[in-house]
């Protein structure tokens, strides 16, 4: 497990550097900000480039982890298709090639013959990542990789990533928007049970160096497997004045029901993964989402870390049904191996019943008891 964990952390670090590069290097940043000019000439290209940033990171993770663990071949999946159409109408398959030169040549075609951008990205894709983290070497838990599968969200909160707001002031410790909410999420789950087992969350835009104006990132990981829990973080304590984090698009009915519980501590943020991370870090006691607008790649990594810390993530609809039926024991948590019946495309992997991410069972019970008796 130490080797697999180090592989996922290393892939997340390389991915974070690619995400940072696309915001920091002039040749790439100009491509990103052209959308703000409103010119028709580059509108489609910029939109495609935003998709390309996600696809590149996803393919890097699949390539690097799959190369080290061939038993995971065919079981590393993500949000994006790796087919890309450039402005010339050419459909190209984005992939990591054998050599940096070959990757640069492919990116040169995809990026409409932008050589500086292609070379910068190719260099980042083929760089070696040296992890300086002794804690990763101490993980001795044995989980056969052939029992696992992986969900990737290469850039969660892509919209905030593209907008690039770097100085959004936090409210109650939580940034309501901005680059802080753009995360790399890599989660592994048991193919048989569908339970989340291992999660890595990388925050590429954790801090901006005031001298170099370069971004510095940070990563977190957690393992929960057969009664053993390991994590890079400590479990946050119960707070006397709990808060809950929601999406700004959360229904007025849910907001109305929860406001008496939390008052001014009813907080809002962008990015599903970031809101889950807020619960992991103890910035909020729960994240409540009443709609099926998140997907397995959004929740797998945070869910694994929550479980490693003694928390969890329930299916809200199923948990409310169980609560109303008098069930007070184990409540139905999200699982990751089975697609939703009757759905097509990405919707097959949606968390269709909504969710509640929580750290302490006490707060989950308060949320469920409140919602179960409300007229929604």
N, C-alpha and C positions, 0 to 999 in steps of 0.2 A: 504493500500500500504506500510505503514511503516513495517508491519510484513513480507510481502513478500520480500521487499527490504533487510531487515535484514537477512532473511533466505538465500537469494542468496549471500549476502556479507559473511555471516558466512560460507556457503558452499565453497565459493571461498577461504577463509582463511584456512580452513581445507585442501583443495586441494593444496594450495600453500605449506603448511607444509609437505604434503606427497611428493610433488615434491622436496622440499628442502632436506627432509630426504633421498631420493634416491640418492642425490648427496653428502651428508655429512657423513652418517653413513658407516663405513667401510664394514660391512657385505653386504650392498646393493651396495655400490660404486664399490666393487670388481667385482660384477656381471656386472656392466655397463662397466667397463674398460677392461674386458676380450676380447672384440672384437678387441681391439688394439693390442693384442698379436699375432693375426693371427692364432691361433691354431684351428684346425678343431674340436677338442673335444667339445668346448663350443660355437661355432659360432651360431648354430641354437638356443641354449638356450638363449644367450645374445640377439639375435634378438627378440625372443619371450618376453623376459623380458622388452625390450623397449616398446613393444606393451602393456604389462601388466600394466606398469606405467600409460599409458593413460586410459586403461580400468578401473583400480581401481578408478582413480579420477572421471571418468564419472559416475561409479556406486555409488560412495559416494554422489555425487551431486544429482543423481536421488533418492537415498534412503532418504537422509536428507530432501530435499525439498518436495518430495512426501509424506513423513511421516507427515510433518506439514501441507501440503495442498493437501489432498486426491482428491480434485476436479481437480487437474492437472494430475492425473493418466492417463497414456497413451498419454500424451502430453508433456513429457520431453524427448527429443531425442538428440542424439549426434553422433559423427563421428564413434565411434568404435562399433564393435560387442562384446558382452560379453562372447562369447565362446572362449576358450583358450585350446590349445593342448600342453601338456608338452613333455619332451624328451622321455617319456615312451610310447607315442602315445595315452595317455588318453585325451579325450575331456571333459573339465570341464567348468561349467558355473560360471563365476566370479560374485559374489554378496556380499553384506554386510549382514552377518548373524545376528541373534538375539543377540548373545553374542560375546564378544571379543574372547573368547576361541574357539567358533565355527568358527569364521572368520579365526583365526590363523590355525585351522586344515585344512580348505579349502586351504589356501595359502600354507601350508606345502606340500600339494599334487601338487599344481600348480608349486611351486618353486623347484621341484625335491628334496623334503625332506630337504630343507635348513631351519632348525628350527629358527636360529637367525633372518634371513630375514623375515620369516613368522611372528614372534612375534613382531618385530619392526613395520612392516606395520600394523598389526592388532591393535596395541596400537594407532597408528596415526589415523587409520580409526574410532576408537571408542572414541577418545578424545572429550571432550566438548570444544567448542570454545566460549570464553567470549569476546564479542566485547566491546571495550572501545571507543565509538564514539557517543557522544551526538547528533551529527547532524542527525544521522539515526532516532532518536526518534521524530524529528520535522517534518518528512514527513507526511503530513495529506491527501494527494491525495487518493481518493477512486477509485480503479480499481478492479472490481470483478475478482478474480483469474480464475473463470470458463470461462472467455472470452479470456484467454491467453494460449499460449503454449511457450515452451522454447527450444532453441538451445544451445548445449554445445560443446565447443571445449576444451577438458580437458588439453591438452598441445599443444598450437599452436607453430609451429616451433620446432617440436620434434627433428629434425636432429641437430639443434643447442643445444638443451637440452642435447642430448646424448654426443655430442662432448665436452661440458662442458667448453668452453673457457671463463674464468672469467675476463680477463684483456684486452679486445679489446678496443682500444682507439677510442673515438667518432670522427666523421668527421662532422663538422658543427652542432654539438650537437647530431648527430644520430650515434648509434653504427651499423656498417655495418654487424656485425655478433656477435656470442657469446650468453652467457646465458641471457643477458638482453632482447633478442628477444623472449624468451620462456615465454608465457603468459597463464593464465587461463581465458577463455572467456565464459560468461554466458549471453545470451540475451533472453528477452521475447518479444513476438510479439502478436498482436491482431489476433485471429484465423479467424475472419471474413474478415478484410481488408488486413491482411498480413503485416501491418505497424509495424516497430520496436517501442516498447514502453519503455522498461527498459533494461539497459545494465550495466554489472559489468565486469571490466577488472582488473585482479590481476597480479601484477608483482612480482613473487616470488623472483627474483634475482635482485632486485633494487639496493641493496648495500650489500657489504660484510664487516662485522665488523672486523676492523683491529686487534683487540685483540683476539677475540674468533674464527675468521674465519668462523663464522656462517652467513648465509644469512639473510638479513632483507628485507621484502617485503613491498609493498604499493598497495592500491587498489583505484579505481576510479569508480564512478557510475553516471548514468544520467537517467532521466525520461522525456519522451515527450509524452503527452497524452491529446487530445482534447484541444489544445491551452495552456496547462500548461507545463512549462519546469522547471525542477529542476536538479541541478548537484552539485557534490562535487568539481568541478573545475570552474574556471572563464574563460570566453571566451578570447582566445588570441587575441591581437590587430593585425590590419593590419601592415605588415612590408613593408618598402620602397623597400627592395631587397628580393623578395620572392624566395623560393626554392621549388623544387618538389622532391619526393622520388619515386624510381622505384625499381622493382626487377632486379637483375643482368641478368635474363633471358629475360628481356623485349626485344622486337624486335628491331633490328638496325634501322628500319624505324622510329619507335616512338622516339627513342633516338635522331635520326638525326633531326627530326622536332622540338623537344622540346629544344634542346641544345641552339639555338639562343635566346630563351626566358630566360633561366636560367644560361647558361654558366657553371661556376664552382659550381653553386648552384644546379646542377643536381646531386642528391645524390642517393645512393643505400643502401639497407638493406635487411636482411633476415626476413622472417615471415610476412605473410599478416596482421595479427593482430597487429604486432609491427609497421608496416608502417602506418596503420590506427591510431594507438596511437600517432605516431609522428605528425600527422595532428591535433589530439585532443589537444596535448600539445603545439601546435604552433611551433614545430621544423621544420615543412614543411607546405606549404600552400595547397598542394594537393598530393595525391597518385594516380598515373595513372597506370592502368593495362589494356592492350588491349586484353588479352586472358581470356578464361573462366576457369582459373585454381584455383579460389577460390570457396568456398562453403558457404551455408547459415550459417553454424556453425562458419565460420571464420568472417563473416561480421555483424551478427545480433547485438551483444553487442556493438561493436564500432559505428555502425550506429545509435543506440539509443542514445548514448552519444553525437555524432555529432549533431543530431537533437535537443537535449536538449540545446546545446550551440549555436544554430542558423545555423549550417552547414547541411551537408547531404551526401548522397552517391548515385550517379546516375548510371544507367545502361549505359555504354559508348556507345554501339552500338545503343541503342534506343534513347539516348540523341543526338547523332550525326545526326541521321535521322530526329529528330524533329528540330534540329538547321538548317540543310540544307533546311528544308521546311519552314523556316522563323519563327518558334516558339521561342519566347523569354520569355515566362511566365514560369509556372511550368514545369519542365522537369521530365521525368520518373525516379523515384528512385527505388532502389531494394526493393522487397517485399519478404515475407518469408513463406507463407502458401501453395503455389502451386508448385508442382514439374514441371520440364521442360518436355514438351511433346516429345515423341519419344526417350527418354533416359531411360537407365536402371541402376540399382545399385546406387552408389554414385553420378553418373552423373545427376541423376534426380534432385539433389539439388545444382548443380553447378550454379554459376553466369555466365552464358554462354556468355553474351555479353560484358564481361569485366566490369570495373567500374572506376569511379573517386570519391575518397573521398575528401571532401573540407570543409573548415571552412567558408570562405567568398565567397559569390556569385561572386564577381568580378574576383576571380581567376578561378572559374569554367568557366566563360564566356570566359576568355582569352584562356584557354586550349581548349575548344570546338571550338572557332573561328579559332584557329591555326590548329587543327586537321581536321576540316571540309573542309578547303581549300587546304590541303596538298595532295600530290600524294602518298598514302600509299599502 
